[in-house]
């Protein structure tokens, strides 16, 4: 009887082991399938970004010096006219890319939430900018076509207006391992790289905005916009002082770039590998806006 009991126990153990093996194999196959599906989604999304970037391909040309004529003397001095934003860039000697972004086509054929385009020459940063109407984290997790997964989108939250008139506008993007999306921001921890790639071009339906980059540093995961009103001079001054006083060892600050309480700041934010509670910020000041 004892041997019979042992045989039954061994048989039961064998059946359990086989069942466990089958379940483990099934789980492994499911994980593999999910991983493959995720990679396929990411690959499809990045291919879409590549096609869109090709449609807006830019050729950067140095600006021609503006011709000036001596004004004729007048008995009454007319009030100064507002300078054209493009004329401001030409006066500053900022190269202006010959880049065309068809927002009507992008919104109709790709995604209606596209409202701007960000471009940094000689980098992979050449993407549409989106803002979801109801969910501020939507484009952290979803792609242009609505599929869930990486690489997501470059996006802003509804704390920001979509005309870039806020004192501080924050753009978010993933730090992708393959160097896409906002991964390239980390290269601004090198001061020479910052000086060689000084401008961020933002295309909108109203025209072109250009920011000059002046700061790059690590930051906590504290929300930059939530509970802050940077239209208040004191809060905006505090924000600028915080940028100037960062103690990060990898921080780069170009003090020769003029930033005042009247400035408008673009802050680009991405994650830091192995530091889930920190962000890497690159900040620029608007050169051609009211």
C-alpha positions in Angstrom: 0.0 0.0 0.0 2.9 2.3 0.8 4.4 1.8 -2.7 1.1 2.4 -4.3 0.7 5.7 -2.4 4.2 6.7 -3.5 3.4 5.9 -7.1 0.2 8.0 -6.9 2.1 10.9 -5.3 4.8 10.8 -8.0 2.1 10.6 -10.8 0.3 13.6 -9.2 3.6 15.5 -8.9 4.4 14.8 -12.6 1.0 16.1 -13.7 1.4 19.2 -11.7 4.9 19.8 -13.1 3.6 19.3 -16.7 0.7 21.7 -16.0 3.1 24.3 -14.6 5.5 23.9 -17.5 2.6 24.4 -20.0 1.4 27.5 -18.1 5.0 29.0 -18.0 5.4 28.3 -21.7 2.1 30.0 -22.5 3.0 33.0 -20.3 6.4 33.3 -22.1 4.7 33.1 -25.5 2.2 35.8 -24.4 5.0 38.1 -23.2 6.9 37.6 -26.4 3.8 38.4 -28.4 3.1 41.6 -26.4 6.7 42.7 -26.7 6.7 42.1 -30.5 3.4 44.0 -30.8 4.9 46.9 -28.8 8.0 47.0 -31.0 5.8 46.9 -34.1 3.7 49.8 -32.8 6.8 51.8 -32.0 8.3 51.1 -35.4 5.1 52.1 -37.2 4.8 55.3 -35.2 8.4 56.3 -35.9 8.0 55.5 -39.5 5.0 57.9 -39.6 7.1 60.6 -37.9 9.8 60.1 -40.6 7.3 60.6 -43.4 5.9 63.7 -41.8 9.4 65.2 -41.3 10.2 64.5 -45.0 7.1 66.4 -46.0 8.3 69.5 -44.1 12.0 69.1 -45.1 13.9 72.2 -44.3 16.9 73.9 -46.0 18.5 76.5 -43.7 19.8 79.6 -45.3 21.6 82.5 -43.8 19.5 85.6 -43.7 20.2 88.4 -46.2 21.1 91.7 -44.6 18.1 94.0 -44.5 18.2 97.0 -46.7 17.6 100.3 -44.9 16.6 103.6 -46.4 17.1 107.0 -44.7 13.7 108.2 -43.7 12.5 111.5 -45.0 12.2 114.2 -42.4 8.7 114.8 -41.2 7.1 117.6 -39.2 5.4 115.1 -36.9 7.0 111.9 -35.7 4.7 108.9 -36.4 4.5 106.2 -33.7 6.9 103.4 -34.3 5.5 100.5 -36.3 5.5 97.0 -34.8 8.4 95.0 -36.3 7.6 92.0 -38.4 8.7 88.8 -36.5 10.7 87.6 -39.5 12.4 91.0 -39.8 13.5 90.7 -36.2 15.2 87.4 -37.0 17.0 88.9 -40.0 18.2 91.8 -37.9 19.6 89.3 -35.3 21.3 87.2 -38.0 19.3 84.1 -37.1 19.2 81.5 -40.0 15.7 80.9 -41.2 15.0 77.4 -42.5 13.0 77.1 -45.7 10.5 74.7 -44.1 6.8 74.4 -44.9 4.3 72.9 -42.5 0.7 72.4 -43.8 -1.3 72.4 -40.7 -4.6 72.0 -42.4 -3.4 68.8 -44.1 -1.8 67.5 -40.9 -5.0 68.0 -38.8 -7.2 66.5 -41.5 -5.1 63.5 -42.4 -2.9 62.7 -39.4 -4.3 64.1 -36.1 -6.6 67.0 -35.4 -4.7 67.8 -32.1 -1.6 68.9 -34.0 -1.2 72.7 -33.6 2.5 73.4 -33.9 5.8 71.9 -35.1 9.2 71.8 -33.3 12.4 71.7 -35.3 16.0 71.9 -34.1 18.4 71.8 -37.1 21.0 69.0 -37.3 19.1 66.9 -34.7 16.4 64.3 -34.7 14.0 66.8 -33.1 11.6 67.4 -36.0 8.1 66.6 -34.8 4.5 67.9 -34.7 3.3 69.3 -31.3 0.0 68.2 -29.9 -2.4 69.0 -27.1 -5.2 66.7 -26.1 -8.5 68.6 -25.3 -9.4 66.7 -22.2 -6.5 64.4 -21.0 -3.1 66.0 -20.2 -1.3 62.7 -20.1 -2.8 61.2 -23.3 0.1 61.8 -25.6 2.5 60.5 -23.0 1.0 57.1 -23.7 -0.5 57.3 -27.1 0.8 57.8 -30.6 -0.4 59.9 -33.5 -2.7 57.2 -34.8 -4.3 56.6 -31.4 -2.3 53.4 -30.7 -1.1 52.9 -27.2 2.6 52.6 -26.5 6.0 54.2 -27.4 7.2 56.6 -28.7 4.1 58.8 -27.8 4.1 62.4 -29.0 5.7 65.7 -28.3 2.9 67.6 -26.5 1.8 70.4 -24.1 -0.8 70.4 -21.4 -3.8 72.6 -21.2 -2.1 74.8 -18.6 -0.5 76.3 -21.7 -2.3 78.3 -24.4 -1.6 77.0 -27.9 -0.3 80.3 -29.2 2.9 80.3 -27.1 2.0 83.6 -25.5 2.4 82.2 -21.9 5.5 83.4 -20.0 6.5 79.7 -19.7 5.5 77.0 -22.2 6.5 73.4 -21.4 6.9 70.7 -24.1 7.1 67.1 -23.1 8.6 64.1 -24.9 10.0 60.6 -24.2 13.7 59.9 -23.8 13.8 57.1 -26.3 16.7 54.6 -26.3 17.1 54.9 -30.1 17.7 58.6 -29.8 14.3 59.7 -31.2 11.7 62.1 -29.7 13.4 64.2 -26.9 16.4 61.9 -26.3 18.6 64.4 -28.1 18.0 67.1 -25.4 20.6 65.3 -23.3 23.3 66.5 -25.6 22.8 70.0 -24.4 24.6 69.1 -21.2 27.7 69.9 -23.4 28.2 73.7 -23.6 29.9 73.4 -27.0 26.9 71.5 -28.4 24.6 74.2 -27.0 26.6 76.9 -28.8 26.6 74.9 -32.0 22.8 74.2 -31.8 21.4 77.4 -30.4 18.0 77.7 -31.9 14.6 76.0 -31.5 12.1 76.7 -34.4 8.4 76.5 -33.5 6.1 76.6 -36.5 2.5 77.6 -35.9 -0.5 78.4 -38.1 0.3 82.1 -37.4 4.0 82.0 -38.3 7.5 81.1 -37.1 8.8 81.5 -33.5 12.4 81.1 -32.7 13.9 80.5 -29.3 17.6 80.8 -28.3 18.6 78.1 -25.9 20.4 79.3 -22.8 20.0 76.6 -20.1 20.1 72.8 -19.7 20.0 71.0 -16.3 18.4 68.2 -14.3 15.3 69.0 -12.4 13.0 67.2 -10.0 9.7 65.7 -11.1 7.8 68.6 -9.6 5.2 70.0 -12.0 6.5 73.3 -13.5 3.1 74.8 -14.3 0.7 73.3 -11.8 0.0 75.7 -8.9 2.1 78.5 -10.6 1.0 81.7 -12.2 3.9 83.0 -14.2 1.9 86.0 -15.3 2.7 87.3 -11.8 6.1 89.0 -12.0 7.2 87.7 -8.6 6.6 84.1 -9.6 8.2 84.5 -13.0 11.2 86.2 -11.4 11.5 83.3 -8.9 11.3 80.8 -11.8 14.2 82.6 -13.7 16.2 82.8 -10.4 15.8 79.1 -9.9 17.2 78.4 -13.4 20.2 80.6 -12.8 20.9 79.1 -9.4 20.7 75.4 -10.3 23.5 73.5 -8.6 23.5 70.5 -10.9 27.0 69.4 -11.9 26.0 68.9 -15.5 24.2 72.2 -15.7 24.9 74.5 -18.7 24.0 78.2 -18.5 24.8 80.7 -21.2 24.7 84.0 -19.2 25.3 86.1 -22.3 21.8 85.2 -23.6 19.5 88.0 -22.4 16.6 86.7 -20.3 14.4 89.2 -18.4 11.1 89.4 -16.6 9.6 90.4 -20.0 10.8 87.3 -21.8 8.9 84.2 -22.9 10.5 80.9 -22.1 10.2 77.5 -23.8 11.0 74.6 -21.6 11.5 71.2 -23.1 11.3 68.3 -20.6 12.3 64.7 -20.9 13.2 61.7 -18.6 16.6 60.7 -17.4 17.7 57.1 -17.6 17.9 55.4 -14.2 16.5 58.5 -12.5 12.7 58.1 -12.5 12.2 61.0 -10.1 14.2 63.5 -12.2 13.8 65.3 -15.5 16.2 66.9 -17.9 15.2 70.4 -19.0 16.4 72.5 -21.9 15.2 76.1 -22.0 15.1 78.8 -24.6 14.1 82.5 -24.7 11.8 83.8 -27.5 13.6 86.1 -29.9 10.8 87.3 -32.1 7.6 87.9 -30.2 5.7 90.7 -28.6 
